[in-house]
């Protein structure tokens, strides 16, 4: 439990600290400038999936049961080093053409810096996975937090400190390294420098293993991992393709980059749900795989209990964010707040995705990863179709509706397939009641929208308290049993 807490807390703290760059950037850049950040980082998300091609999950699966885990590590790392080198060579020699195709022909350096960042992050994916598999949460958390700290520090240096120094000391040494016209490019440069520091910190793990590439083992890993690649790519379509399509689907006269900046900033207000899901993944994925080697009849029951409390915490985050949305929107400048209406949809969509991920343990344990690929591809098809239909009509609101519908359908399909091949006794009646009451509480809170803040706050607090009291009444006995058993 101690390791689990470190993974979870470090992930939450790290993402929370990193998220503060969103209001910081929003306060510095105009929405159309911030739209560049949202747009390019969507490309980065796709590139990261392509460059790691499911090897992180494949490494977990094979290293946990292979007699020589060092060979699994070496084989996976050599593969990533080779493909990343090829990727960087292509990006370097064709950076101008690629930047032009992405509509950034005037700033090829943006594309090159992000390519380097993705390459470094891909190389460090397996060392990070090894730290998790070896139960070394301290080193894992330290490296992650150093990366985030440096990223924030470099952002502050380039975007705030350097302009301040030049303003008061125009002939200082800073003037030699700082170019005001680079603008949002410093966001990408700061990220690159932080990723470089991560590689340096993980070099002891990278150099500690004797290089060995096992072709037979690699084929087995890729047989398992390739569907994970498909799932990852389809997942990125579901989460990020809208931020790539908006500049192409919204007419120029409606200022698509302005709309993308508004949407991107409000989309990231769902950070608490994302942090929760990421922390859950880091903490429980190694736990699931560790138990898979000694399959027990009690495992499905454990997974069902985990799912119930996962959903409960997710609903609490949803209600906490939406019932106090007036306070949440103060985190971004007034010109961005017109997009606050997408936040409830994004939060619930993220919860659906978290449920999908949590329930996906069945195809990973049963080595049926292609089923996950089929579900993700279905979601991707729905996402692309609905984005093309809704964005021209509804603007960025169409993107939010699309994400919600897509993740809901994926969650439902995954449940029915999972119950066929790996039945888990989910308490659907209890879970369904929690969802219904949470939606009812949220709907009632909408009726308070015209009240003054002095009335709205206590009314919404009473609504949240009613939900908590219901949860306590239904779960107190089981929670006491779990805590008492762990204590004993």
N, C-alpha and C positions, 0 to 999 in steps of 0.2 A: 504493500500500500504506500510505503514511503516513496518508492520510485515512481509510482503512478501519480502521486501528488506533485512531485517535482516536474514530471513531464507536463502535466496539466497546468500547473500554476505558471511555469516558465513560458508555456505556449500562450496562455491568456495574457500574462503581463507583457510579453514581447509584442504580440499583435496589438494590444491596447496602446502601447507606447508608439508603435509604428503608425497606428491609425491617426494619431494626433497630427501627422503630416497632412491629413485631408483638410481640416479647418485651417491649418497653417498655409497650405498652398492656395486654398480658396480665398484666404485673406490677402494673398499677394497677387494672384493671377486673376484676370477677368475670366468669366465662364468659357469663352471661346478658346482662351489659352489653356485653361484646365482641361478642356475637351481633348487637347493634344495628349496630355498625360493619360487620360482614360483610354483613348484610342490606341496609343502605342503599347501600353501595358496589356491590352487585350491581345495584341499580336504576341507579346512576350509569353503570355499564358499558354498559347498554342505551341510556341517554340519549345517551351519547357517540357511539355508532354511529349512532343516528338523526339526531343533529345534524350529523354530518360526511358522512353518506350517501354514502360511497365516494369523495368528491371528492379526498381525499389521493392515492389511487392513480390516479384519473383525471387529476389535475394532473400527476403524474409521466409518465404515458403521453403526454399531449398536449404538455406543455411541452418534452419532450425531442425532439420532432420538428416542432413548430410554428415557422414563420418569425418569429413575434412572441410569445415566451414571456411577455412582460410582459402581453399581452392575456389569455393563459390565466390568469395569476396574478390579475389584476384581476377577471376574470369569476368565477372560483371564489370569491374573497374576498368580493365583493359578494353573491353568492348566500348564503354562510355568514352574513354579517352580517345579511341580511334575515331568514333563517329563525331565526337565534338570537334576534333581537329579538322576533319573534313568539312564540317559545317562552317567553322570559322574561316577556312580558306575560301570557300565559296562566297561567304558574306563579305570578306575583305576585297576580293577582286571584282565583285559585282555590286558593291554597296551603292554606287550611284544609280544603277539601273533599278535595283530593288527599292531604294528610297523614292525614286520617281514613281514606280508602280504603286507605292503606298501613299502617294500624294505628299511626300516630304522631300522632293527633289532639291529644295533649297537648303535642306539640313541633313545631308547624308551622315554627318557625325552622330546624330541622334540614333540612327539605325545601327551604326557600327558599335557604339557604346553599349547599346542594349543587347546586341549580339554577343559581345564579350561577357556581359553580365550573365546572360542565359547559359553560355558555355561554362563559365566558372561554377554556376549553381548546379548544372547537370553533373559535373565531375564530382562535386561534394555530396551528391544525393546518396551514393552508396556508403561513403564513410559515416554519414549521419545515420543511415539505416543500421550500420554495424554497431554504433554506439547504443542505439535502442535495443538491438538484439542482445548485446552483451550486458544490458542493464547498467549502463554508465550515464545516468541522467545528469549528474553534476557537470560533466564535460559537455554533454549535449546542450544543456541549458546555458552554460557559460558561452559557448561559441555562438549560439543563436542570439543571445542578448548582446554580445559584443557587436555582432553584425548590425543589429537594429540600432544600438547606441551610436555606432559610427555613421550609419546612414542618416540618422537624425542630426548628428553633429555636423556632418558635411553639408547637409541641407541648410542648417542655420548659418554655417560659415559662408557658403556661396551666396545665399539668397538674402541674408540680413547683415552679417558682420562685414563682408567685403564691401557692399554698397555704402555702409556707414563709414568705413575707414576711408574710402575714396572720396566721400562727400567732404570729410574734414581734412583729409591729407591726400589730395589728388596726385601728388608726386611720390607716394610711398611705394614700396616694393610690391604691394598688393596689386597696384595698377598694371604690373607686368604679367600677372597670371589671371587677372579677372577681366572678362569681356561682357559688359552689360547687355550687348545685343544677343548673347547666347540664350538669355531668358530661361524658359522651361528646360533647356538642355542641361542645366545644372542639376535638375532633379535626377536625370539619368546618369550623369557623371558621379553624383554622390552615391547612387546605388552600385555603380561599378566598383568604386573604391571600397565600399563595404563588403562586396562579394569577394574581392581580392583578399581582404583580411581574413575572411572565412577559410579560403583555400590555404592560406599560410598557417592558420591555427590547426587545420586538420592534416597538415603534411605528416606529422608523426604517425598517424593512422595509415595514411597512404603508403608511406615508405616502410612500414613495419612488416609488410607482407611480401614474401618472395614472389616475384612475378611468375605466374603460370596460367596459361590459357588452355582450358579443357574443352575441346570442341564438342565432344559428346555431351558433356554437362551443359554447355552453352545452348545446344539444340533443345535440350529438355527445358531449360529455363525459359527460352524464347517461346517454346510451345505453350508454356503456361502464361508467359508475360504478354505475348502479342495481343490476346484479347483484352488485357488490361490497357494496352496502348489504345485500342479501339474505344474502350470505355472512357479513357481519359480524354481522347480527342472529341468524342461525342459529348462528354461532360463539359468541355470547354466551349463547344458550340452552344450548349444550353445556357452557359453562364456568361459568355463573353462575345458571342457572334453579333449580338445586338449593338455593341459599342463599335464594332467594325462596320456594320451595315448602315447605321444611322447617317453617317456622312454621305452615303450613296443613295439612300432611299428618301431622305427629306430634301425637298427642293432648296436650291441655293438661296432663294429669296426669303426662306423661313429660317435661315442661319443655322444649319445643322450642327456646326461645331459649338455654337452657343447652347443649343438644346442638349448636346452630348455632355457638355460641361455641367449643366444643371442636373442631368440624369446621373452622371458619374459620381458627383458629390453626394447626392441623396441616396444612391444605391449603397454607398459605403457607410451610411449611417446604420446599416444593419450589422455593424461590426461585432456587437455582442453575440449575436447568433452565430456568426462565422467563427468567432473565437471559441465559443462553446463546442462547436462541431469539430474544430481542429484539435482542441485539447482532448476531446473524446477519442479522436482517431489516434493520436500519439500514445494515449494511455492504454487503450484497450485492444488495438490491433495486435501488438505483441502478445497480450494476454490470450486472445483467441487462438493464435497460432500455437502458442505454447501448450494449450489444452488439447489441441487437435491430435497431438502425438499419443495422448492417453484418453481417447474418446470415452466419455462416461454418459450413462443414461440421464444423469442430472444436468448435463450441459444445456440442453434445450430449455430447461426450466430457468437456469441462470440467465441465459440470453433473453428470455421473455421478461424477467424481472428488470434486467438492465435496460431493455427497450422502454418499459413503462416509465421508469424514472428519468430516462433520457428525454422522453416526450414531455413529461411533467416540467422539467427544468426549461425545456424549449418553450413551452407555453407561458411559463412565468416571465421569460425574457420578452416574448412577444407582447404580453400584457404590460410589462413594465415600461417597454419602449413606447407603445401606442397610447396608453392612458396618460402618459406624461410627455406627449409629443411636442407640446408647446415649449417645454424646457429643452428637449432634445434639439429642436430646430435652432436654438440659440447658438449651437456649436458652429454653424455655418453663416456666412454673411447674408444680409437680407436679400440681395439679388439672386441668391441660390434657393431661397425658401419656397419659391413657387412650385418646386418639384417635391415637396414634402409628402404629397399625396401618394407617392409610389412606395413609401417606406413600409406601410402595413403589408402590402402585397409581397414585397421583397422579403420581409421577415418571415412570413408564413411559407413562402416558396423555399427559403433556405431551410426551414424546419422540415419541410417535405423531403428536401434533398438529404438532410441529416438522417431522417428515418430510412430513406432508401439506402444510404451508406451503411447504417447500422444493421439493417436487415440483409444486406448483401453478403454477410458472413457465410451464408449457405453455399453459394457457388464458389467461394474461395476455399472453404474446407473440403468440398466435394470435388474440387478440381474441375468444375464446370464453368470456367470463366467466360466461355463463349456465350453463355446465357446472359451474363452481365453485359456483354458487348451488344447482343441483340436488343436488350432493353435500352441501352444508351443510344444506339442507332435510331431506335424508334423515337426516342426523345429528341434527338437531333433533327430528325425529319419534321417532327411537329414544330420545333423551334424555328427552323428555317421557313417553313410554310407560313406560320402565323406572323413571323416578323415581316415577311414580304407583304402579307395582307394588312396588318394592323399599323405598322410604322408610318406608311404614307398617309393613313387616315387619322391616327391618334397621336402621332409623334412618339416621344419617348414613353408615354403612358402605354402604348401598344407593346413596347418591350417588356414592361413590368407585368402586364397581363399574360404575355407569352411565357415568361419564366414561371409564373404561378401555375398555369395550366400544364406546362411540360413536366415539372417536377411532381405534380400531383399524379399524373398518369403514370410516370415511371415508378412512383412509390406503389401504386396499386398493382401494376403488372408484376413488380418484383415480389410483392407479398404472395400472390397466388402461385407463381412459379416456385417460390421458396417453400411454400407449404407442401407442394407436391414432392419435392426431392429431399427436403430436410425439415420435417414438421416441427414447428416451435409453438408451444401453447401460449401465444400472446393473449392477454386479457383484453380482448377487443371491446367487450361491454364497458369495462372501466375506462379504457383509453378513449373510446368513443364519447363517453359521458364527459370526460375532461375537455375534449375538443369542443363539444356542443356548448358547455358552460363558458369556456373561454371566448368562443365566438359571440355568445349572448352578452357577456360582460363588455366585450369590445363594441358591440352594436349599441348597447345602452350608453357607452361613453360618448358615442357620436352625438347623442342627443344633448350633451353638455357643451357642444362646440360654441354656442352663442352666449354661454354664461361667462361672467367675469372670472378671471383667474382665481380670485379669492373664494368663489363658490365651486368652480370646476375642480380644483385640487382636492378638497375634502370629499366631494362626491365620487371622484374617480378612485381616491384612496379607499373609500368604503367599498367600492365595487371590487377592487383588487383584494381587499381583506376578506370579502365574501368568498372569493375563489380559494384563497388560502385556507379558510376555515373548512371548506368542503374537502379539500385535499387532506387536511389534518384529520378530519373525522374518518375518512376512508383509509388512510395510510398509516396512522399512528401506530396501530398494533403491529403491522408488518415491519415498519421501520425500527420499532423498539426491539423486535425479535432479531433483526439483522445486526443492529448495533450491539445488543447483548451477547449475541453469538460471537461476533468479532472480538469483543472485549474479553470474553471467556477464552 
